[in-house]
């Protein structure tokens, strides 16, 4: 009996520690998002959608409503950190065998349609370790290049249209992702969105240490980040909307007034049906929601990721 009590006490302690780290990650992400938005305003850098042309007149601002979008498989096909890793490997930041490990996680994510929490954490922490000792400015510049090369054509047009719907209504739109916040901010700016909540990698004097502030912005940490940003920005969460593909994001989806499952995994699809949440699916081979824009799945990208994963498993055998 004593052993059982000790085990329960230790489990409760671990749970409290995970929640503390999740809250710390959320607060750090909200602080970073607000600081980036302020810096953007200070430099008069007004985000504009890709494609050029004159910007339409802005809608009257709706200051208490906003939208929050997950990135991986919601706004972007596949995992943004994998695309970033590919770009880093091409620039010799690490080896092709390291990239194969990322590729295998991508295969499970793209083909299986579910996030492997342990694998996702391992791959993202690997990516952060590879930038240890690099300057923030260097990684931002590289991230800009990699977005153009490997990410710009991976955006789901259907989800992008949903984000634009909120912008046209005068609402602010943030990405919410476990991807490093600097990369998330690049994606948001290129899409003409307000900003991004992402994992905050510790830096000292503008140089990455390879450690995280708190934890990955994943699961409950995303909910903490959304709440923290709402408090800083004066948002009414009951008037806000959140979008995601993953059952892991139910905490975030549950803190807003309107939740939408986009390209949902099986767990989230079941949860959405039981809670009466809207479901949008832009993947080929499924009945996609009709909102006036095409939805295309890059089958070639999947095939390439599968090939890389098979090669990785053969080398490991």
KEVO-873655 format. One line per 8 residues: number of its first residue (from 0); their letters; for each residue y, x, z of C-alpha. Coordinates in steps of 0.02 Angstrom, whole numbers. Example, Ala and Ser with C-alpha at 12.3 -4.5 7.8 and 13.67 -1.06 7.14 Angstrom:
<sites>
0 = AS = -225,615,390  -53,684,357
</sites>
This chain:
<sites>
0 = XXXXXXXX = 0,0,0  117,142,44  81,225,-124  124,63,-214  289,49,-120  333,229,-163  293,199,-347  400,42,-349
8 = XXXXXXXX = 544,135,-264  534,275,-391  528,152,-536  679,59,-466  770,225,-449  733,271,-629  792,100,-685  956,120,-592
16 = XXXXXXXX = 980,293,-668  947,229,-845  1071,88,-816  1199,212,-749  1180,323,-902  1189,171,-1017  1350,115,-933  1422,291,-945
24 = XXXXXXXX = 1378,299,-1130  1461,130,-1158  1620,178,-1068  1630,345,-1159  1604,260,-1326  1740,131,-1292  1860,269,-1239  1822,367,-1398
32 = XXXXXXXX = 1845,212,-1508  2014,172,-1430  2071,353,-1445  2020,363,-1628  2108,199,-1667  2266,261,-1581  2260,426,-1677  2239,332,-1840
40 = XXXXXXXX = 2391,225,-1804  2491,378,-1750  2458,466,-1915  2491,306,-2014  2317,318,-2088  2281,140,-2141  2097,114,-2184  2063,41,-2356
48 = XXXXXXXX = 1901,-15,-2436  1819,96,-2565  1867,64,-2746  2055,84,-2740  2181,-44,-2803  2319,-131,-2708  2271,-199,-2538  2287,-388,-2515
56 = XXXXXXXX = 2418,-452,-2392  2347,-444,-2216  2294,-604,-2131  2386,-656,-1973  2304,-558,-1833  2177,-646,-1723  2193,-532,-1572  2057,-604,-1460
64 = XXXXXXXX = 1914,-619,-1586  1817,-476,-1665  1651,-434,-1747  1526,-298,-1701  1401,-231,-1828  1249,-122,-1798  1232,11,-1934  1051,61,-1967
72 = XXXXXXXX = 965,-69,-2077  1106,-191,-2039  1258,-117,-2125  1165,28,-2208  993,44,-2286  887,154,-2175  946,267,-2034  1118,345,-2047
80 = XXXXXXXX = 1064,495,-1943  925,532,-2068  1049,533,-2212  1160,647,-2109  1011,760,-2073  971,771,-2259  1149,827,-2293  1142,956,-2153
88 = XXXXXXXX = 976,1024,-2218  1050,1043,-2392  1187,1148,-2312  1058,1256,-2220  1101,1192,-2046  913,1181,-2017  750,1196,-2115  662,1078,-2232
96 = XXXXXXXX = 516,1067,-2109  639,1000,-1979  697,873,-2108  516,819,-2135  509,762,-1955  663,655,-1985  583,589,-2144  427,530,-2054
104 = XXXXXXXX = 532,433,-1930  626,360,-2079  464,303,-2160  413,208,-2003  586,134,-1991  605,84,-2174  429,26,-2212  379,-39,-2040
112 = XXXXXXXX = 546,-124,-2013  546,-80,-1826  630,57,-1727  517,175,-1631  623,200,-1475  546,366,-1426  549,432,-1605  726,371,-1633
120 = XXXXXXXX = 787,457,-1475  696,617,-1520  766,623,-1697  945,586,-1644  940,712,-1502  871,840,-1625  1018,806,-1740  1139,831,-1596
128 = XXXXXXXX = 1055,994,-1546  1078,1061,-1722  1267,1043,-1709  1278,1131,-1540  1406,1271,-1554  1488,1193,-1707  1665,1128,-1700  1704,943,-1705
136 = XXXXXXXX = 1822,972,-1852  1684,1058,-1952  1560,917,-1922  1688,785,-1969  1726,875,-2132  1540,892,-2171  1513,710,-2125  1645,657,-2252
144 = XXXXXXXX = 1552,752,-2388  1382,684,-2337  1446,505,-2336  1501,524,-2517  1338,606,-2569  1207,507,-2476  1277,355,-2387  1405,267,-2495
152 = XXXXXXXX = 1272,187,-2605  1164,136,-2456  1282,1,-2391  1211,-175,-2394  1333,-272,-2500  1288,-434,-2412  1328,-364,-2240  1486,-281,-2306
160 = XXXXXXXX = 1542,-453,-2367  1513,-525,-2193  1624,-389,-2118  1758,-425,-2247  1751,-609,-2200  1805,-563,-2024  1941,-446,-2086  2008,-582,-2201
168 = XXXXXXXX = 2019,-695,-2048  2129,-567,-1962  1993,-507,-1843  1954,-328,-1801  1782,-260,-1847  1689,-119,-1760  1524,-34,-1798  1410,-11,-1647
176 = XXXXXXXX = 1277,123,-1669  1175,260,-1586  1238,376,-1723  1365,507,-1663  1535,423,-1647  1621,543,-1768  1499,498,-1907  1510,313,-1863
184 = XXXXXXXX = 1699,324,-1874  1687,399,-2049  1576,254,-2106  1695,127,-2028  1849,205,-2107  1768,215,-2279  1725,30,-2267  1901,-16,-2213
192 = XXXXXXXX = 1844,-71,-2041  1939,-54,-1878  1832,80,-1797  1665,121,-1719  1572,132,-1556  1442,271,-1562  1350,402,-1461  1472,525,-1385
200 = XXXXXXXX = 1418,707,-1397  1499,818,-1267  1624,945,-1331  1726,1078,-1243  1884,1143,-1327  1831,1057,-1488  1655,1135,-1490  1495,1034,-1466
208 = XXXXXXXX = 1387,1083,-1317  1230,996,-1381  1231,873,-1235  1270,688,-1229  1399,597,-1123  1286,477,-1031  1148,429,-1152  1121,372,-1330
216 = XXXXXXXX = 1219,215,-1372  1061,112,-1386  996,-49,-1313  1091,-96,-1156  1216,44,-1184  1281,-51,-1337  1311,-205,-1229  1406,-97,-1104
224 = XXXXXXXX = 1511,-23,-1245  1556,-194,-1317  1606,-258,-1145  1708,-101,-1110  1799,-111,-1277  1832,-297,-1252  1914,-258,-1085  2023,-123,-1162
232 = XXXXXXXX = 2072,-226,-1315  2094,-397,-1232  1952,-479,-1328  1873,-645,-1280  1688,-608,-1302  1649,-793,-1321  1753,-788,-1482  1668,-630,-1546
240 = XXXXXXXX = 1520,-609,-1664  1384,-475,-1666  1262,-429,-1803  1101,-327,-1792  927,-306,-1864  837,-249,-1707  758,-329,-1555  828,-179,-1460
248 = XXXXXXXX = 1003,-250,-1487  971,-417,-1401  1078,-359,-1253  1227,-333,-1369  1195,-494,-1465  1186,-589,-1300  1359,-539,-1236  1455,-622,-1378
256 = XXXXXXXX = 1481,-803,-1423  1397,-792,-1594  1245,-685,-1634  1178,-657,-1810  1013,-572,-1853  1030,-470,-2014  872,-404,-2098  784,-436,-1932
264 = XXXXXXXX = 627,-352,-1870  489,-469,-1814  543,-467,-1633  723,-511,-1670  672,-643,-1797  570,-730,-1663  710,-714,-1535  839,-779,-1659
272 = XXXXXXXX = 734,-931,-1698  703,-970,-1515  889,-954,-1473  955,-1040,-1628  1042,-884,-1696  1084,-874,-1880  973,-762,-1987  1033,-669,-2142
280 = XXXXXXXX = 910,-566,-2245  968,-458,-2389  805,-367,-2421  709,-379,-2585  553,-484,-2573  626,-603,-2445  730,-759,-2463  905,-685,-2451
288 = XXXXXXXX = 1055,-783,-2391  1170,-829,-2534  1349,-775,-2500  1405,-732,-2675  1356,-547,-2678  1196,-461,-2738  1076,-378,-2619  970,-230,-2677
296 = XXXXXXXX = 843,-123,-2587  832,57,-2647  646,67,-2683  666,244,-2746  735,298,-2578  586,220,-2490  465,309,-2607  552,474,-2576
304 = XXXXXXXX = 545,452,-2388  361,404,-2396  323,560,-2499  414,670,-2374  322,588,-2230  152,614,-2312  193,797,-2344  243,817,-2162
312 = XXXXX = 80,742,-2099  -24,853,-2215  62,1009,-2150  33,953,-1971  -152,917,-2003
</sites>
